[in-house]
Amino acid sequence: MFVNKYGKAIIGFLYAVAYVIIPLLSGDGHIDRPEWVTVAIAVVTAAGVYLVPLAPDRPWTKSVVAMLLAGLNVAAVVILDDRIDAQEWVMIVTAALGAIGITAAPARTEPPKDAATGGTTVAVGWGFDRHSGQTTDKA
């Protein structure tokens, strides 16, 4: 199923969309330069979660990418603004929820189709990337 393979990437995309929508709906109604920095970090988060493969012995790789970049986004919000108002708090909470959502979403990494030697398919289901929730199959 599409969501079971790309769940983390889908949540990452929605996280990036939220980082575009929040400044447009709150505050002055347009995206300022500091807000563009946070939008860029959110887009890189979504791309990183999509591009980083799951490894058989490290099923948490996509989640770590999301958490590190969400932390960077929180730092950007705090550093680039003179004060933390309601909009910034919403963006900080969105970063935290984005990281939690990406961590909780399912994902599946399959070996390349042209791999002559086979490979390992790694999947994590809904939940927090527990090793017990990981399934691996020889392809």
Accessible surface in RSA format (square Angstrom, percent):
REM  Atomic radii and reference values for relative SASA: ProtOr
REM  Chains: A
REM  Algorithm: Lee & Richards
REM  Probe-radius: 1.40
REM  Slices: 20
REM RES _ NUM      All-atoms   Total-Side   Main-Chain    Non-polar    All polar
REM                ABS   REL    ABS   REL    ABS   REL    ABS   REL    ABS   REL
RES MET A   1   179.11  92.8 115.31  76.3  63.80 151.9 113.42  96.4  65.70  87.0
RES PHE A   2   135.75  67.9 123.73  76.6  12.02  31.3 129.01  78.2   6.74  19.3
RES VAL A   3    60.28  39.7  60.28  54.6   0.00   0.0  60.28  52.4   0.00   0.0
RES ASN A   4    67.14  46.3  64.79  62.6   2.35   5.7  19.82  47.7  47.32  45.7
RES LYS A   5    65.67  32.0  60.87  37.3   4.80  11.4  27.95  25.2  37.72  40.2
RES TYR A   6    66.05  30.8  64.14  36.5   1.91   5.0  37.36  28.1  28.68  35.4
RES GLY A   7     1.79   2.2   0.00   N/A   1.79   2.2   1.69   4.6   0.10   0.2
RES LYS A   8     0.26   0.1   0.21   0.1   0.05   0.1   0.21   0.2   0.05   0.1
RES ALA A   9    17.74  16.3  13.10  20.2   4.64  10.6  13.50  19.0   4.24  11.2
RES ILE A  10    55.64  31.7  52.62  39.2   3.02   7.3  55.64  40.1   0.00   0.0
RES ILE A  11    46.81  26.6  46.51  34.7   0.30   0.7  46.51  33.5   0.30   0.8
RES GLY A  12     0.00   0.0   0.00   N/A   0.00   0.0   0.00   0.0   0.00   0.0
RES PHE A  13   123.77  61.9 123.77  76.7   0.00   0.0 123.77  75.0   0.00   0.0
RES LEU A  14    96.50  53.7  91.99  65.8   4.50  11.3  92.27  64.8   4.23  11.4
RES TYR A  15     8.50   4.0   2.69   1.5   5.81  15.1   7.78   5.8   0.72   0.9
RES ALA A  16     8.18   7.5   7.72  11.9   0.46   1.1   8.18  11.5   0.00   0.0
RES VAL A  17    52.63  34.6  50.47  45.7   2.16   5.2  52.63  45.7   0.00   0.0
RES ALA A  18    29.45  27.1  25.53  39.4   3.92   8.9  29.35  41.3   0.10   0.3
RES TYR A  19     0.00   0.0   0.00   0.0   0.00   0.0   0.00   0.0   0.00   0.0
RES VAL A  20    49.10  32.3  49.10  44.4   0.00   0.0  49.10  42.7   0.00   0.0
RES ILE A  21    74.41  42.3  74.29  55.3   0.12   0.3  74.41  53.6   0.00   0.0
RES ILE A  22    23.10  13.1  20.09  15.0   3.01   7.2  23.02  16.6   0.08   0.2
RES PRO A  23     0.42   0.3   0.00   0.0   0.42   1.5   0.00   0.0   0.42   2.6
RES LEU A  24    81.43  45.3  67.58  48.3  13.85  34.8  67.58  47.5  13.85  37.3
RES LEU A  25   146.99  81.9 111.08  79.5  35.91  90.3 114.69  80.5  32.30  86.9
RES SER A  26    38.63  32.6  31.06  41.5   7.57  17.4  38.47  81.9   0.16   0.2
RES GLY A  27    70.27  86.7   0.00   N/A  70.27  86.7  30.44  83.5  39.83  89.2
RES ASP A  28    89.98  63.0  52.24  52.0  37.74  89.2  45.94 108.1  44.04  43.9
RES GLY A  29    40.02  49.4   0.00   N/A  40.02  49.4  20.27  55.6  19.75  44.2
RES HIS A  30    96.75  52.9  96.61  67.2   0.14   0.4  71.83  74.0  24.92  29.0
RES ILE A  31    21.75  12.4   7.52   5.6  14.23  34.3   7.52   5.4  14.23  38.6
RES ASP A  32    52.51  36.8  47.54  47.3   4.97  11.8  19.85  46.7  32.66  32.6
RES ARG A  33   206.63  86.8 200.29 102.1   6.34  15.1  76.55 104.6 130.08  78.8
RES PRO A  34    51.69  37.7  49.26  44.9   2.43   8.9  51.18  42.3   0.52   3.2
RES GLU A  35    20.12  11.6  19.93  15.1   0.19   0.5  10.87  21.0   9.26   7.6
RES TRP A  36   135.04  54.2 133.02  64.4   2.03   4.8 117.56  62.7  17.49  28.4
RES VAL A  37    64.75  42.6  60.70  55.0   4.05   9.8  64.50  56.0   0.25   0.7
RES THR A  38     3.24   2.3   3.24   3.3   0.00   0.0   3.24   4.4   0.00   0.0
RES VAL A  39     7.54   5.0   7.54   6.8   0.00   0.0   7.54   6.5   0.00   0.0
RES ALA A  40    53.35  49.1  47.21  72.9   6.14  14.0  53.05  74.7   0.30   0.8
RES ILE A  41    20.16  11.5  18.77  14.0   1.39   3.3  20.16  14.5   0.00   0.0
RES ALA A  42     0.00   0.0   0.00   0.0   0.00   0.0   0.00   0.0   0.00   0.0
RES VAL A  43    78.55  51.7  77.82  70.4   0.73   1.8  78.08  67.8   0.47   1.3
RES VAL A  44    83.32  54.8  82.87  75.0   0.45   1.1  83.27  72.4   0.05   0.1
RES THR A  45     0.46   0.3   0.46   0.5   0.00   0.0   0.46   0.6   0.00   0.0
RES ALA A  46    14.83  13.6  12.52  19.3   2.31   5.3  12.87  18.1   1.97   5.2
RES ALA A  47    46.17  42.5  38.19  58.9   7.98  18.2  45.53  64.1   0.64   1.7
RES GLY A  48    15.08  18.6   0.00   N/A  15.08  18.6  14.52  39.8   0.56   1.3
RES VAL A  49     0.04   0.0   0.01   0.0   0.03   0.1   0.01   0.0   0.03   0.1
RES TYR A  50   123.27  57.6 110.62  62.9  12.66  32.9  67.51  50.7  55.77  68.7
RES LEU A  51   127.39  70.9 104.87  75.0  22.52  56.6 107.42  75.4  19.97  53.7
RES VAL A  52    42.68  28.1  41.14  37.2   1.54   3.7  42.62  37.0   0.06   0.2
RES PRO A  53    81.77  59.6  76.11  69.4   5.66  20.6  79.41  65.6   2.36  14.6
RES LEU A  54     6.27   3.5   0.00   0.0   6.27  15.8   0.00   0.0   6.27  16.9
RES ALA A  55    27.85  25.6  24.89  38.4   2.96   6.7  27.85  39.2   0.00   0.0
RES PRO A  56    62.81  45.8  58.68  53.5   4.13  15.0  58.87  48.6   3.94  24.5
RES ASP A  57    93.99  65.8  72.27  71.9  21.72  51.3  43.15 101.6  50.84  50.7
RES ARG A  58   111.09  46.6 111.09  56.6   0.00   0.0  17.93  24.5  93.16  56.5
RES PRO A  59     1.84   1.3   1.77   1.6   0.07   0.3   1.77   1.5   0.07   0.4
RES TRP A  60   112.14  45.0 112.14  54.3   0.00   0.0  94.56  50.4  17.59  28.5
RES THR A  61    23.49  16.7  21.27  21.6   2.22   5.3  22.69  30.5   0.80   1.2
RES LYS A  62    15.85   7.7  15.85   9.7   0.00   0.0   4.94   4.4  10.91  11.6
RES SER A  63     2.03   1.7   1.94   2.6   0.08   0.2   1.94   4.1   0.08   0.1
RES VAL A  64    58.30  38.4  57.71  52.2   0.59   1.4  58.30  50.7   0.00   0.0
RES VAL A  65    33.06  21.8  31.28  28.3   1.78   4.3  33.06  28.7   0.00   0.0
RES ALA A  66     0.36   0.3   0.11   0.2   0.26   0.6   0.11   0.2   0.26   0.7
RES MET A  67    95.25  49.3  85.79  56.8   9.45  22.5  55.60  47.3  39.64  52.5
RES LEU A  68   125.17  69.7 115.13  82.4  10.05  25.3 117.61  82.6   7.56  20.3
RES LEU A  69    34.95  19.5  34.95  25.0   0.00   0.0  34.95  24.5   0.00   0.0
RES ALA A  70     5.56   5.1   5.29   8.2   0.27   0.6   5.56   7.8   0.00   0.0
RES GLY A  71    39.91  49.2   0.00   N/A  39.91  49.2  33.58  92.2   6.33  14.2
RES LEU A  72    91.98  51.2  86.58  61.9   5.40  13.6  90.31  63.4   1.67   4.5
RES ASN A  73     0.00   0.0   0.00   0.0   0.00   0.0   0.00   0.0   0.00   0.0
RES VAL A  74    43.15  28.4  43.15  39.1   0.00   0.0  43.15  37.5   0.00   0.0
RES ALA A  75    37.39  34.4  31.29  48.3   6.10  13.9  37.20  52.4   0.19   0.5
RES ALA A  76     9.95   9.2   4.70   7.3   5.25  11.9   9.65  13.6   0.31   0.8
RES VAL A  77     7.42   4.9   2.40   2.2   5.01  12.1   7.28   6.3   0.14   0.4
RES VAL A  78    66.15  43.5  57.46  52.0   8.69  20.9  57.46  49.9   8.69  23.6
RES ILE A  79   133.57  76.0 106.68  79.5  26.90  64.8 112.48  81.0  21.09  57.2
RES LEU A  80    75.33  42.0  54.44  38.9  20.89  52.5  58.03  40.8  17.30  46.6
RES ASP A  81    38.27  26.8  28.17  28.0  10.11  23.9   9.18  21.6  29.09  29.0
RES ASP A  82   150.94 105.7 112.91 112.4  38.03  89.9  36.51  85.9 114.43 114.1
RES ARG A  83   149.82  62.9 141.98  72.4   7.84  18.7  67.69  92.5  82.12  49.8
RES ILE A  84    63.98  36.4  38.15  28.4  25.83  62.3  38.15  27.5  25.83  70.1
RES ASP A  85    51.35  36.0  43.20  43.0   8.15  19.3  31.82  74.9  19.53  19.5
RES ALA A  86    76.51  70.3  67.02 103.4   9.49  21.6  71.31 100.4   5.20  13.8
RES GLN A  87    19.71  11.0  15.11  11.0   4.60  10.9   7.19  15.3  12.51   9.5
RES GLU A  88    16.33   9.4  16.33  12.4   0.00   0.0   2.40   4.6  13.93  11.4
RES TRP A  89   140.45  56.4 140.20  67.9   0.24   0.6 124.14  66.2  16.30  26.5
RES VAL A  90    74.03  48.7  71.40  64.6   2.63   6.3  73.80  64.1   0.23   0.6
RES MET A  91     3.17   1.6   3.17   2.1   0.00   0.0   0.42   0.4   2.75   3.6
RES ILE A  92    25.34  14.4  25.34  18.9   0.00   0.0  25.34  18.2   0.00   0.0
RES VAL A  93    78.74  51.8  77.02  69.7   1.71   4.1  78.74  68.4   0.00   0.0
RES THR A  94    22.81  16.2  21.47  21.8   1.34   3.2  12.68  17.0  10.13  15.3
RES ALA A  95     0.17   0.2   0.17   0.3   0.00   0.0   0.17   0.2   0.00   0.0
RES ALA A  96    50.12  46.1  41.64  64.3   8.48  19.3  49.81  70.1   0.31   0.8
RES LEU A  97   111.00  61.8 104.57  74.8   6.42  16.2 104.79  73.6   6.20  16.7
RES GLY A  98     7.66   9.4   0.00   N/A   7.66   9.4   6.91  19.0   0.75   1.7
RES ALA A  99    10.45   9.6   9.06  14.0   1.40   3.2   9.45  13.3   1.01   2.7
RES ILE A 100    91.66  52.2  90.30  67.3   1.36   3.3  91.66  66.0   0.00   0.0
RES GLY A 101    21.84  26.9   0.00   N/A  21.84  26.9  20.16  55.3   1.67   3.7
RES ILE A 102     0.70   0.4   0.70   0.5   0.00   0.0   0.70   0.5   0.00   0.0
RES THR A 103     9.21   6.5   9.21   9.3   0.00   0.0   9.21  12.4   0.00   0.0
RES ALA A 104    23.84  21.9  23.81  36.7   0.04   0.1  23.81  33.5   0.04   0.1
RES ALA A 105     0.06   0.1   0.04   0.1   0.02   0.0   0.04   0.0   0.02   0.1
RES PRO A 106     1.56   1.1   1.56   1.4   0.00   0.0   1.56   1.3   0.00   0.0
RES ALA A 107     1.26   1.2   1.07   1.6   0.19   0.4   1.07   1.5   0.19   0.5
RES ARG A 108    80.77  33.9  72.98  37.2   7.79  18.5  17.86  24.4  62.92  38.1
RES THR A 109    30.80  21.9  27.37  27.8   3.42   8.2  27.90  37.5   2.90   4.4
RES GLU A 110    62.93  36.1  43.11  32.6  19.82  47.2  13.87  26.8  49.06  40.1
RES PRO A 111    26.09  19.0  13.77  12.6  12.32  44.8  19.39  16.0   6.70  41.6
RES PRO A 112    94.63  69.0  77.58  70.7  17.04  62.0  89.34  73.8   5.29  32.9
RES LYS A 113   191.19  93.3 154.45  94.8  36.74  87.5 124.27 111.9  66.91  71.3
RES ASP A 114   128.05  89.7  97.11  96.7  30.94  73.2  51.33 120.8  76.72  76.5
RES ALA A 115    38.48  35.4  13.23  20.4  25.25  57.4  22.64  31.9  15.84  42.0
RES ALA A 116   108.15  99.4  61.74  95.3  46.41 105.6  73.08 102.9  35.07  92.9
RES THR A 117   137.98  98.1 100.20 101.6  37.79  90.1  86.01 115.5  51.98  78.6
RES GLY A 118    26.22  32.3   0.00   N/A  26.22  32.3  18.34  50.3   7.88  17.6
RES GLY A 119    28.02  34.6   0.00   N/A  28.02  34.6  23.30  63.9   4.72  10.6
RES THR A 120    37.29  26.5  23.07  23.4  14.21  33.9  10.26  13.8  27.03  40.9
RES THR A 121     8.73   6.2   8.73   8.8   0.00   0.0   0.39   0.5   8.33  12.6
RES VAL A 122     1.48   1.0   1.48   1.3   0.00   0.0   1.48   1.3   0.00   0.0
RES ALA A 123    13.79  12.7  13.41  20.7   0.38   0.9  13.45  18.9   0.35   0.9
RES VAL A 124     4.24   2.8   1.58   1.4   2.66   6.4   2.14   1.9   2.10   5.7
RES GLY A 125    39.44  48.6   0.00   N/A  39.44  48.6  32.71  89.8   6.73  15.1
RES TRP A 126   154.76  62.1 130.46  63.1  24.29  57.0 116.54  62.1  38.22  62.0
RES GLY A 127    19.23  23.7   0.00   N/A  19.23  23.7  17.04  46.8   2.19   4.9
RES PHE A 128   108.57  54.3  99.07  61.4   9.50  24.7  99.07  60.1   9.50  27.2
RES ASP A 129    16.38  11.5   4.69   4.7  11.69  27.6   6.41  15.1   9.97   9.9
RES ARG A 130   138.22  58.0 128.58  65.5   9.64  23.0  62.20  85.0  76.02  46.1
RES HIS A 131   132.61  72.5 122.34  85.0  10.27  26.3  89.89  92.6  42.72  49.7
RES SER A 132   102.59  86.7  62.85  83.9  39.73  91.5  57.51 122.5  45.08  63.2
RES GLY A 133    34.68  42.8   0.00   N/A  34.68  42.8  26.29  72.1   8.40  18.8
RES GLN A 134    24.64  13.8   7.23   5.3  17.41  41.5   2.80   6.0  21.84  16.6
RES THR A 135    77.76  55.3  73.43  74.4   4.34  10.3  68.72  92.3   9.05  13.7
RES THR A 136    68.43  48.7  41.98  42.6  26.44  63.0  10.41  14.0  58.02  87.7
RES ASP A 137    69.23  48.5  61.87  61.6   7.37  17.4  31.04  73.1  38.19  38.1
RES LYS A 138   177.08  86.4 147.59  90.6  29.49  70.2 106.97  96.3  70.11  74.7
RES ALA A 139    83.47  76.7  23.66  36.5  59.81 136.1  58.87  82.9  24.60  65.2
END  Absolute sums over single chains surface
CHAIN  1 A     7798.5       6379.5       1419.0       5627.1       2171.4
END  Absolute sums over all chains
TOTAL          7798.5       6379.5       1419.0       5627.1       2171.4
